[in-house]
Amino acid sequence: MQTLKNLLTQIQEVGDLKDLETLRLQVLGKKGVLTQEFSALKKLEGKEKTQKAQELNTFKEAFVRVHASKKKELQDLELEAKLRAQAIDPTLANSTLGSSLGHPLSYTKDRIITYFTQQGFKLHVGTLVEEERYNFDMLNMPGYHPARDMQDTFYFKDHKLLRTHTSPTQIHAMQTQKPPIKMIGVGPTFRRDYDTTHTPMFSQVEGLVVDHAQKVHFGHLKQVLEDFLHDFFGGVKVRWRSSFFPFTEPSAEVDISCVFCAQEGCKVCKHTGWLEVLGAGCVHPAVFKHAGLENVSGYAFGLGIERLTMLTCGINDLRSLFETDLRLLEGF
Ligand code: PHE
């Protein structure tokens, strides 16, 4: 009986569930101490047998009870240790994410904004839900104008829409400020487009300069944009091509020499040696009229932040910029 009592002390000292199970088998298993004691009862008789049987049953009850509570105690401890090991300490310094410049798009946007604000351009953000007339009509694109077709977007009630370009910021600036005006409008724009070089949401930078009649001309526009492109891309060649925008006259598109192949010819420049980066022109008289300005002159330009990011970061699928894949972002 002394060994059985010892077992009750021993079970209290067990430190883990595996040892507890070993001990249980030592006592209650087929060849366990208690099992053997019970079968030894056969050899006893009468009062002695009854007394021994009672003692064994009392011990068995005690052992089972202590075993159950010990098991519960060890299971609780194990769960607690597991939870503690999985716990996240939000106050810990992050060692897996290195420092970075942020997202390539924000970096490019900040670079462009910094450049133009240092040249004296005032920053406008404008509204993303725009009135149809600001987005189209007042920019010389009436309802029947085919240019609207390329800029299909999401329409709301009351002739409101998701703006398709930042050019409406030109009208807002002209309506709220007196010339001389020198502003950039920056932010998201929306079109029904989706392929490797177009996403339904993309960002533009708009530039507008307005001053009294004949004070601003195409030569100023040329100087401002060439200075910007040389600052942004380094030693590239710049080419001006005549183009059409309903809200500028004359209009031009601006190309730079291919930054990938030094004009040897590659897939990105489609073997032309040139990459289109900007749209620009002198403000169309009809636009001044819609904005309520007379005897003024001005120029405007627009560029895509994603396009410039793709060119500076060597990205060939624009959509990858909008996927939150850290492996891609870490590459910059
Ligand atoms: N808004 C034009 C576009 O989205 C770009 C542009 C802006 C062209 C200003 C000329 C002047 O394509």
Boltz pocket constraint, residues with backbone or C-beta under 6 A from the ligand:
constraints:
  - pocket:
      binder: B
      contacts: [[A, 164], [A, 165], [A, 166], [A, 167], [A, 206], [A, 207], [A, 245], [A, 248], [A, 252], [A, 279], [A, 280], [A, 281], [A, 300], [A, 301], [A, 302], [A, 303]]
      max_distance: 6.0
